[in-house]
Amino acid sequence: MKNQFIDRNLVLFNVLFATSIVIANVLAGKVVMIGSFVIPAAVVMYAFSFLFTDIIHEKYGKEEAKRTVQYGFIAQVFASIMIYLGMLLPVAPFAADTQAAYEILLGQNYRFVLASLAAYLVSQHVDVYVFSLLKKRTSDRHKWLRNNVSTFTSQLLDTTIFITIAFAGTVPNLWVMVLSQFVIKMALALLDTPVFYLLTRLTDTKQQVNNQNPLDA
């Protein structure tokens, strides 16, 4: 019964991870302003994905975190295919204006798709690697350190790779875009640290309860 409880939590975190990835891609067309920074809304949503991989890594180990990253990649590819097929479907004559809105919001050119997938694969695997390395060195101590350092490192790579592939040759001063997005991502990573502690502690508490009362799980 204990394993069933753990599996339910793992499934939930995987679902939340995949959802954050897919929603981030859907919201890529919306541009928002946070303070003086102008960034895609996807930056905010995508930050949650690193939180969930860190929670899975902390609670279930490196291999489960790597598996989550693989599932997320499949979810992204599948969602992109479904969105593209939806764009190809013939629109009803009385709703022709919705097709243009659909294409503006959800239609992505090949550079953006390639940039997103490349940045995802590199950054998420680096996140898992750095988190694992720090966890081996710190054991059960300094969870904030591995949570933030792994996220900072992977987010810098994610931002650099995505912006370089997506905008090289079309936008001057790419480093300004990289820096502004990275600053926002660092702030979000710091803000999610208490959530990381809370969710890992809650799963610890529930596992202890189920260890004491296995028939109630």
C-alpha positions as a Python dict, from the first residue, in 0.01 Angstrom:
ca = {
    (1, 'M'): (0, 0, 0),
    (2, 'K'): (291, 232, 69),
    (3, 'N'): (418, 195, -289),
    (4, 'Q'): (73, 276, -424),
    (5, 'F'): (72, 602, -228),
    (6, 'I'): (418, 697, -354),
    (7, 'D'): (320, 616, -711),
    (8, 'R'): (15, 842, -692),
    (9, 'N'): (231, 1134, -585),
    (10, 'L'): (485, 1060, -855),
    (11, 'V'): (213, 1046, -1119),
    (12, 'L'): (74, 1378, -995),
    (13, 'F'): (413, 1551, -1013),
    (14, 'N'): (471, 1411, -1362),
    (15, 'V'): (131, 1539, -1475),
    (16, 'L'): (202, 1884, -1330),
    (17, 'F'): (544, 1888, -1496),
    (18, 'A'): (410, 1795, -1839),
    (19, 'T'): (126, 2045, -1802),
    (20, 'S'): (364, 2329, -1718),
    (21, 'I'): (575, 2246, -2024),
    (22, 'V'): (281, 2229, -2264),
    (23, 'I'): (110, 2540, -2123),
    (24, 'A'): (437, 2732, -2148),
    (25, 'N'): (454, 2650, -2518),
    (26, 'V'): (89, 2751, -2565),
    (27, 'L'): (149, 3087, -2395),
    (28, 'A'): (469, 3160, -2586),
    (29, 'G'): (280, 3405, -2808),
    (30, 'K'): (178, 3631, -2521),
    (31, 'V'): (424, 3902, -2418),
    (32, 'V'): (403, 4041, -2065),
    (33, 'M'): (577, 4317, -1871),
    (34, 'I'): (715, 4250, -1523),
    (35, 'G'): (859, 4572, -1386),
    (36, 'S'): (1078, 4703, -1668),
    (37, 'F'): (1128, 4359, -1821),
    (38, 'V'): (932, 4254, -2130),
    (39, 'I'): (922, 3875, -2162),
    (40, 'P'): (704, 3598, -2305),
    (41, 'A'): (445, 3464, -2060),
    (42, 'A'): (600, 3124, -2120),
    (43, 'V'): (898, 3226, -1904),
    (44, 'V'): (679, 3238, -1595),
    (45, 'M'): (499, 2910, -1666),
    (46, 'Y'): (814, 2723, -1770),
    (47, 'A'): (979, 2800, -1437),
    (48, 'F'): (740, 2557, -1269),
    (49, 'S'): (884, 2267, -1468),
    (50, 'F'): (1220, 2293, -1289),
    (51, 'L'): (1042, 2298, -954),
    (52, 'F'): (865, 1970, -1030),
    (53, 'T'): (1176, 1794, -1164),
    (54, 'D'): (1363, 1898, -850),
    (55, 'I'): (1083, 1763, -629),
    (56, 'I'): (1078, 1434, -820),
    (57, 'H'): (1457, 1413, -803),
    (58, 'E'): (1459, 1485, -430),
    (59, 'K'): (1190, 1231, -347),
    (60, 'Y'): (1228, 958, -609),
    (61, 'G'): (1583, 981, -737),
    (62, 'K'): (1783, 1072, -1045),
    (63, 'E'): (1643, 803, -1275),
    (64, 'E'): (1284, 908, -1211),
    (65, 'A'): (1377, 1271, -1279),
    (66, 'K'): (1540, 1170, -1609),
    (67, 'R'): (1230, 971, -1698),
    (68, 'T'): (1015, 1275, -1624),
    (69, 'V'): (1225, 1483, -1863),
    (70, 'Q'): (1175, 1220, -2134),
    (71, 'Y'): (798, 1218, -2074),
    (72, 'G'): (796, 1597, -2096),
    (73, 'F'): (971, 1589, -2432),
    (74, 'I'): (713, 1343, -2565),
    (75, 'A'): (434, 1564, -2431),
    (76, 'Q'): (578, 1867, -2609),
    (77, 'V'): (610, 1688, -2942),
    (78, 'F'): (262, 1539, -2913),
    (79, 'A'): (107, 1876, -2819),
    (80, 'S'): (282, 2047, -3112),
    (81, 'I'): (147, 1787, -3353),
    (82, 'M'): (-205, 1818, -3215),
    (83, 'I'): (-194, 2198, -3233),
    (84, 'Y'): (-69, 2184, -3591),
    (85, 'L'): (-342, 1938, -3691),
    (86, 'G'): (-597, 2164, -3527),
    (87, 'M'): (-470, 2453, -3737),
    (88, 'L'): (-513, 2247, -4056),
    (89, 'L'): (-874, 2155, -3985),
    (90, 'P'): (-1121, 2357, -4196),
    (91, 'V'): (-1271, 2642, -3997),
    (92, 'A'): (-1648, 2701, -3994),
    (93, 'P'): (-1749, 2991, -4225),
    (94, 'F'): (-1909, 3188, -3940),
    (95, 'A'): (-1593, 3160, -3728),
    (96, 'A'): (-1332, 3251, -3987),
    (97, 'D'): (-1183, 3523, -3765),
    (98, 'T'): (-1094, 3266, -3500),
    (99, 'Q'): (-851, 3095, -3741),
    (100, 'A'): (-630, 3403, -3754),
    (101, 'A'): (-635, 3432, -3375),
    (102, 'Y'): (-553, 3062, -3345),
    (103, 'E'): (-255, 3094, -3578),
    (104, 'I'): (-125, 3407, -3402),
    (105, 'L'): (-144, 3252, -3056),
    (106, 'L'): (-55, 2889, -3126),
    (107, 'G'): (118, 2888, -3463),
    (108, 'Q'): (496, 2868, -3427),
    (109, 'N'): (762, 2877, -3696),
    (110, 'Y'): (1015, 2599, -3723),
    (111, 'R'): (1291, 2804, -3555),
    (112, 'F'): (1083, 2850, -3241),
    (113, 'V'): (993, 2481, -3227),
    (114, 'L'): (1356, 2376, -3278),
    (115, 'A'): (1477, 2632, -3024),
    (116, 'S'): (1224, 2518, -2766),
    (117, 'L'): (1302, 2148, -2801),
    (118, 'A'): (1680, 2196, -2807),
    (119, 'A'): (1676, 2426, -2504),
    (120, 'Y'): (1447, 2186, -2319),
    (121, 'L'): (1660, 1876, -2376),
    (122, 'V'): (1986, 2044, -2274),
    (123, 'S'): (1861, 2247, -1979),
    (124, 'Q'): (1646, 1978, -1819),
    (125, 'H'): (1919, 1715, -1838),
    (126, 'V'): (2173, 1961, -1696),
    (127, 'D'): (1927, 2040, -1415),
    (128, 'V'): (1908, 1670, -1327),
    (129, 'Y'): (2286, 1629, -1345),
    (130, 'V'): (2369, 1933, -1127),
    (131, 'F'): (2097, 1849, -875),
    (132, 'S'): (2227, 1492, -848),
    (133, 'L'): (2586, 1611, -805),
    (134, 'L'): (2494, 1852, -527),
    (135, 'K'): (2268, 1602, -354),
    (136, 'K'): (2554, 1353, -333),
    (137, 'R'): (2771, 1618, -172),
    (138, 'T'): (2511, 1757, 70),
    (139, 'S'): (2299, 1447, 144),
    (140, 'D'): (1986, 1557, 336),
    (141, 'R'): (2128, 1903, 410),
    (142, 'H'): (2102, 2230, 216),
    (143, 'K'): (1809, 2140, -7),
    (144, 'W'): (1783, 2508, -102),
    (145, 'L'): (2135, 2490, -246),
    (146, 'R'): (2073, 2208, -492),
    (147, 'N'): (1729, 2342, -578),
    (148, 'N'): (1857, 2689, -669),
    (149, 'V'): (2201, 2614, -814),
    (150, 'S'): (2065, 2344, -1046),
    (151, 'T'): (1782, 2572, -1157),
    (152, 'F'): (2006, 2877, -1209),
    (153, 'T'): (2250, 2675, -1418),
    (154, 'S'): (1988, 2505, -1631),
    (155, 'Q'): (1781, 2821, -1678),
    (156, 'L'): (2085, 3012, -1803),
    (157, 'L'): (2148, 2739, -2060),
    (158, 'D'): (1780, 2721, -2152),
    (159, 'T'): (1757, 3096, -2207),
    (160, 'T'): (2083, 3120, -2404),
    (161, 'I'): (2006, 2826, -2632),
    (162, 'F'): (1646, 2926, -2700),
    (163, 'I'): (1714, 3292, -2777),
    (164, 'T'): (2021, 3215, -2988),
    (165, 'I'): (1840, 2964, -3209),
    (166, 'A'): (1511, 3156, -3224),
    (167, 'F'): (1640, 3510, -3276),
    (168, 'A'): (1997, 3500, -3409),
    (169, 'G'): (2022, 3719, -3717),
    (170, 'T'): (1688, 3889, -3657),
    (171, 'V'): (1733, 4069, -3324),
    (172, 'P'): (2036, 4282, -3224),
    (173, 'N'): (2195, 4250, -2881),
    (174, 'L'): (2079, 3898, -2804),
    (175, 'W'): (2264, 3914, -2474),
    (176, 'V'): (2017, 4180, -2352),
    (177, 'M'): (1728, 3939, -2409),
    (178, 'V'): (1919, 3658, -2241),
    (179, 'L'): (2007, 3870, -1938),
    (180, 'S'): (1658, 4012, -1888),
    (181, 'Q'): (1490, 3673, -1908),
    (182, 'F'): (1752, 3511, -1686),
    (183, 'V'): (1700, 3776, -1414),
    (184, 'I'): (1327, 3698, -1408),
    (185, 'K'): (1396, 3324, -1402),
    (186, 'M'): (1635, 3360, -1109),
    (187, 'A'): (1375, 3557, -916),
    (188, 'L'): (1113, 3289, -985),
    (189, 'A'): (1355, 3016, -878),
    (190, 'L'): (1413, 3191, -545),
    (191, 'L'): (1040, 3234, -495),
    (192, 'D'): (967, 2866, -553),
    (193, 'T'): (1221, 2751, -290),
    (194, 'P'): (964, 2758, -5),
    (195, 'V'): (726, 2557, -226),
    (196, 'F'): (1002, 2303, -286),
    (197, 'Y'): (1056, 2266, 89),
    (198, 'L'): (683, 2247, 157),
    (199, 'L'): (603, 1979, -101),
    (200, 'T'): (903, 1762, -19),
    (201, 'R'): (824, 1791, 352),
    (202, 'L'): (457, 1705, 300),
    (203, 'T'): (546, 1391, 108),
    (204, 'D'): (794, 1301, 384),
    (205, 'T'): (520, 1339, 646),
    (206, 'K'): (266, 1136, 452),
    (207, 'Q'): (517, 859, 387),
    (208, 'Q'): (594, 842, 759),
    (209, 'V'): (222, 817, 838),
    (210, 'N'): (179, 538, 585),
    (211, 'N'): (482, 357, 725),
    (212, 'Q'): (311, 360, 1065),
    (213, 'N'): (-34, 275, 929),
    (214, 'P'): (23, 79, 606),
    (215, 'L'): (-336, -48, 591),
    (216, 'D'): (-469, 310, 580),
    (217, 'A'): (-272, 411, 269),
}
